[in-house]
Amino acid sequence: MVFSSESAKLRAVCGKDKDVYAMVDTKYVKFPGRLVFVGFGSVGQGTLPLLLRHIDMPSDRIMILTGDERGREEAAHFGIRFVVQPLTRDNYRECLDPLITEGDFLLNLAVDVSSVALIEYCIEKGCMYLDTCIEPWLGGYTDPTVSASHRSNYGLREDVIALRNKYTQRGPTVIPTHGANPGLISHWVKQGLVNIARDLHRKADIPKSRERWAELAMKLGVKVIHCSERDTQVANPGKKRHEFVNTWSVDGFVGEGSQPCELGWGTHERHFPIDGSRHPYGCDAGIYLNRPGASVRVRSWTPNEGPFQGFLITHGEAISVSDYLTVREQDKVVYRPTCHYAYHPCDDTVSSIHELAGKNWELPEKKRIFLDEIVDGTDELGALLMGHARGAYWYGSRVSIQQARQLAPFNNATSIQVAAGVLGAVVWAMENPQSGILDPDDLDFRRVLEVANPYLGEVGGKYTEWSPLKGRHHPFPEDVDESDPWQFKNFRVV
């Protein structure tokens, strides 16, 4: 296993109740503006200590605007102003006008607040922007009056692309969908491509454009890319009956799990899903299945877990990576990899999903995010690149709950990976403040990973001989495509 621990040195600071660990300060950038959090759930609470540690700005220029009381104690711990005011389509401009001006930074970590509305507002104000997921207004993920295509991540991304076409002059840096996945996963894909090229050809020049990255992926023969994740964190007390538990936002997870299942669709695919549909607009990089993502399972692999079955939850990287790595010749697509998420959350969350599906996707009143009650486990998350001459190669991060607690307060093994991705992108944006609207794939992967890696535990890659055909036909014969292991038909669990 070629893993390297890149966690930074720590120094223990004695607290009244328990030891609090702080990383040796490295100020990456000096920021003269104001930083406004919109939303302050588990990701916001985990991100704040990292930003305070690594961005040179006074804490009185940071504030939190959120929809409920969650996180008030954590904000008070750092002396950050905390205001409860839910944002709606009717009040968001009135609420943000006194807080945002040119040169500021809006960090949107809320659910049920329209990313497109806030992005356009920030462009008009000359304010930088970042989120971890393109969100619609409340109810937008499941609105039956909106087509499945237009409430998919593909549709939401196309709405952001429309803003890029509307505001043609390069303005403030706007980075939608940059946490761990989507976010860091795009940079792990690039690092994985470079590593495979180096191992196959003994050299690997870093591509300098989108077109060269796509050509590299095509030259290497990469057919499929998974964002493969296995979360093994265990809590005490664990899940109770009629309670939905998770290691990150319950509302965020259920929202994306209820969206149409979707994936980037590769040029090598020969078996279009019977429940699949294409989008009649946009970049044409993805398709969707007419069912919730949390109801679809696929086969995947990570180094620690080995083979597993994960949920094909919709995620922004499924579309952006496939789109970014598309090769065209005279407007004809000649190469594109299939790309999608394969997520096995912690076992108690799997039980929560089964219960949710049994109740026709109606979320129970009781919800809990595991944090202090976690007693053991890791989150292993990375890019699994398949179809090349070495078969399959995984590159990513493995963080234990013990490591996460040492690295930063108010985090578990899942949230620290997301927070690291937010930190890396915020630093890049502040260093490049007039870059316009970007996908995570457009950023300098080396700089983002340089900033994020100290918080990602063990970072590295591993080759595997695994394929979705390995061990099949036991205990019953199966309908598979033996001629090409990397067909989506072979990954999907039916």
N, C-alpha and C positions, 0 to 999 in steps of 0.2 A: 504494500500500500504506500503510495507516494503522497503522504500527507505531511504538511508542515504546520506547526503551531505558530501563528503570527500574532497571538495575543500580546498586547503591550504589557510592560511592567506595571505592577500595581503597588500602591502604598496604602496600608490600612490606617484609617482614621477612627479613633475610638468614639463611639456614640454613647448616649445614655442607655439605650436599650439593646443595641447590638452593634457589631462592627459594620461600618459603612466603607466600602472600597471605592477609591477614586483613582482613575488613571492619571499618570504623570501628565500635566497639562502640555498639550501641543496646540498652539493657536494657528489654525490653518489660514484664516482670513480675518481681516478687520472689517466690520460692517457698521457703517454710520447711520443706517436707517432704522426703522422699527420693524419688529417681527411679530406678526399676529397669528396665533394658532386659531383655526376654526375647527372645533371639535377637540376633545381631550379624553378619549378613551384609553384603552390599553396601549395602543401604539404611541399616542401623544405623550402619555406618562412615561413611556420608556425612552422616547426621543429627547425630551427636554433636558435630562442631565447630560446627554452627549453634546447637544448644541451649546449649552452653557460652558462645557468643558473645552470646546474646540473652536468656538467663534468668539472673536474679540469684540465684545459689545457689552454695554452696561445692562444689567438685568432689568432695570426700570424701563427699558425700551422694548421689553417683551411683554405681551399680554395674551390672555386666553379668553376666547369668546366661544362658549359652548352651550349645548342644549339642555344639560342637566347637571346635577351636583357631583357626578363622578369625577374624581381627580382633584377636588378642592383641597384635600389634605396634602396631596403630592405637590400641588402648586405652592401651597403655603410653606412647605418644607424648604423651597428655594426662594421664597419671598416674591413670587410672581403674581401679578394682578390677575384675578379670576372673575369673570363676569358670566352669569347665566342668562343667555338670551338666544332662544332658538331662531335660526335663520329660515325664512320662508321666501317664496317667490315674490311676496308682496312687501317684505320689509328689509331684504338683504342690503339694498343700496343705502337706505336710511341708517341702518345699523353700522355699516362699514365706513361710511363717509367721514365720520369724525376720527377714524382710526388709521386710515390708509391714505398715503399720498405718494407722489413720484419718488422712486428709489427705495420704497419699503418692500417687505417680503410677506406674502400671505401663504401660510402653510395649512392647507386644507386637509385635515384628517378626520372629517366628519362623515357620517352616513346620512343619506336622505337630503343632502344639500347639493344642488346641481353644480357639477364641475364646469359645465359649459358656461353657465351664467356667471360664475365667479371668474373664470378665465377671461371672458370678454370684459368684465368689470375691471380686472387688473390691467388688461391691455390699455383700456381707456385711461386708467389712472397712471400708467407708467410704472406699475408695481410688478415685481417678480412673483412667480406662483409655482407651487408644487403640490401634487397630491399623490396618493398611493393607489387610487382606483377612480375611474371616471364614473361618478355617481349621478343619477337623475334626482329630481325632486321626489319626496316621499310618495311611495306607491308606484313609481315608474318602472320598477323591475317586473311587476306582475300585472300591470294595467291591461285588462283584456281589450280595451279599445285601441291599443297600440299593437301593431304587428310584432310577431316574435323577432323578426329581423331587426326592427327599429329599437327594440329594447334589449338587444344583444350587445356585447362589448364591441362587436364589429360596427354596429350602428352608432353606438356612442362615440367610438373613435372617429367615425366619418363626420360626426357633428363637430368634433374638435378640428379635424382637417379642413372643414368648411370655414372655420375661423381663420386658419392659416391662409386660405385663399382670399378671404375677405380683407384681412389686414396684411397687405403684400409688402409693406415696408417693415424691415426687421425692427422689432420692438423689444420690450423687456423679456427676459428669459422665462419661458413657461414650460414646465416639465410635468405632464400628466403621467400617472401610473409609475411612480418610482419609489418602491419600497424594496422588499426582497424579491418577491415575484408577484406581479411584474416589477422590474427594476434591475436588481443585481443579476437576475437570471440572464438578461441580455448580455451582460459583460462576461459572465461565465461561459456563455456560448462562444463568444469571441476568443476567450482564453483557451477554451477547449479546441477550437479550430486551429489556433496557433500551435498548441501542443501536439495535436495529431500530425500537422504538417511537418513539424520538427522531427517527430519520431519516424515518419514515413520517408522523408526526403532529406533529413539531416540539416535542414535549414528552414527558417520560417521568417520571412520578412513580414512586418506588420502592414496589412493593407491600409491605404490612406484614403479610401473612399468607400461609399456604400457599394458601388459596382464591383470593386475589387474584393470586398468581403464576400459578396454573392458568388463571384467567380471562384474564390477559394473553396467555399462550401461545395460548389458543383464539381470542381476538380477533385476534391477529396472523396466524392461519392456519398456525402451525407444525405440520407433519405428522410430520416425521422429524427426529431428533437423532442424529448420529453423534459418538462420541468417536473422532476421526480422528487417526491418528498415523503419521508416517513417520520412521523412524530411518535415517540414512545414515552412521553411524559406521563407519569402516574401521580394522582392526587389522593390525599387522605384528609377529609372524607371525599369519596368519589361521587359519581353521578347518582342522583336520587330519581325515583320514578316521577315522570311528568316534569322533568327539569332538563333544559338544554345547556350543556356545558361545552367549553372550548378553551383552547390555550391562547386565543385572541378574540377579537370582536365577534360575539354571537350574532348580532344584527348584520354585520358585514358578511359573515360566512353564509348565513341563511339567505341573505339577499342574492349573493352571487350563485349559491347553490340552487336557487329557484329560477334563475335566468335560463334561457335555452342553453343546452349543452353545445359548445362550439369549439372548433379547432381550425388551425391553418391546414389547408388541403394541398398536398404535394402533387407534383406532376407525375410521379411514379405510380400513383394509386390507380388500381384497376377495378375496384369494387365500391361503387358509390352506395352509401348506406340507404336502406329501404326507407328509413325515417328521416333522411337528410334533405336539406334544402339549400339552394344557393341564394345569395343576396343579389337582387337585380340592380345594384348600384355600387359605386365605390371601387376599391382597389382589386376586388375579386380574389383576395388571398385566402379567404376563409369560407367555411360552410357552417351550418348549424343543424342540430338534431331537434326534432319537435318533441322535446321532453326536457325536464329539469336536469341540469348537470349532475346534481346529487343523486340521480337515479341511474346514472351510467357508470360502469366500472371498466377499467382497462388494466392490462398487465404492464408492469414496469419493474425497475430494479434500482437499488442503491447499494453501496458497498457494505454497510453494516447489516442491513436487512436481507439483502439478496433479493430474490423474486418476491413480488407482492402484487396485490390487486388494489388499485386506488380509484378514487372518484374522478371522473373527467369533468371537473368544475371549470366553468368558463373563466378565462383570465386574459388580460390584455396582451401578454407576451405571445399567446398562441397566434394572434393576428399580426402583431408588429414584427416578430422575428421572421415569420413566413414571408411577410411583405418585404422586409429589409433584405432578405437573402434571395429575392426573386431575380432571375436572369432573363432579360428580354433580348430578342434579336428582331429588329424592325417591328417593334410593338407586339411581337408574338412571345408569349411566355414559354421558355424552353427548359427552365429549371425552377423548382420551388420545393422546399422540404415541407413535409407535414410537421406540425408543431402543436402540442397541447400539454395541459397539466395532467399529472397523475398523482393524486393526493391521498395518502392514507393518514388521516389525522390521528390524534391519540385515541386509544380504544374506547374511552368513555364518550368521545364525540361521535365515533361510529355508532355506538348504541343510541345516542341522541338523534342521529340521522334516521336510523331505522324507526324510531318512535315518531319522528316528524313526518316521515313518509306515510306511516300508518294512520296519522291524523290528517291526511290529505294536505300536507305541507303547511299546516297551521301551527305557528310557533307557540309553545306553552308560555304561560305568564312567568314561570320561574326560569331565570337565566343566570348563569354564573361563569365568570372567566377565571380559570385556574391561575393562581399566582403563588401566594404564600403557602398554600396547601399542597403544592407539588413536592413530592418526596424523592423522586428519581426520574431519570430518563433523558433523552436527547432529541434534538430536531436535526435531521439529516436532509439537506436540501441542495439540489444541484441540477445541472444540465446534463442529460443523457443523450449523447450524439451517436446515432446508429446508421449502419449501412456502408461504412467505409471499409478499407482493406483490413483493419484490425477488428472489425465487428462492431463493438460498442465501447464508448468511453464516457465516463461520468466525471464531471468536475464541479466542485461546490464546497459546501461548508457543513461541518458537524459541530454542534454546540450542545454541551450538557447543561442541565439546570444548575449544577454547581459552578460551572464556568460563567454562566450568565449572571449569577448573583455576585460573583466577584468582579465582573467587568463594569456593571452599572446598577444602581438601585432601580426598583420598580420594574424589573424585567424578568421574563422567563426565557427559555431557550428559543421560543418562537419569536417573541417580540423583539429580542435583541438583534435578530437578523434583519427584521423590517427596519428597526431604528437605525442600524448601520447603513442600510441602503438609503434611507432618508438623509442621514448625515452626509454621505458621500455626494449625493446629488445637490443638496443645499450648498455645500462648499463649492462644487463645480459651478453652480449657477451664480453664486456671489463672485466668483473669479471671472465669470463670463456673463455679465449682467444684461447684455443686449444681443441675445442670440435667437430671439423669437420662439415660436412654438416647436418643440422637439419631442420625439419619442425617446425612450431610454436608449435605444440602439444608436442614436445620433451622438451620444456623449462620448468623451474620451474614456474608454474602459479602464485604461491603466490608472488614470488619476482617481476615478471613482473607487476602484478596488484598493488603491494605496490608502485612501482615507478609511474605507470600510473594513478592510481585512483585520485590523487589530481587535475588532469586536466579533469576529466570526469563528472563533475557536480554532478547530483544525481545518485548514483550507488545502485542497489538493485534488488529485485526480486518480482514476484507476480504470484500466481496461478490464473487460469481462467477455467471456465466451457466451454469455446468456443471450438468448433471443426468445421472442414470444412463442416459438415452436418447441422450445426445449421442454421435454417431459410431457408433451401432449399425447392425446389418444389413451390416456389412463385416467379413470378406469373405464371410459367409454370412448368410442370413435368420435371425432369432431370434424366439422366442416372447416378446413383451413386451406390456405394457399401455400402448398409445399414449395412452389417454384420461387417464391420471394418471401422470406420471413418478415420483411419490413412493411407488409401491407397492413393498413389499419384494421382490416377484417381479422387479422391474426391477433392483434392487441386487444380488441374489444371482447369483453366477457358477455356471453349470451346464455 
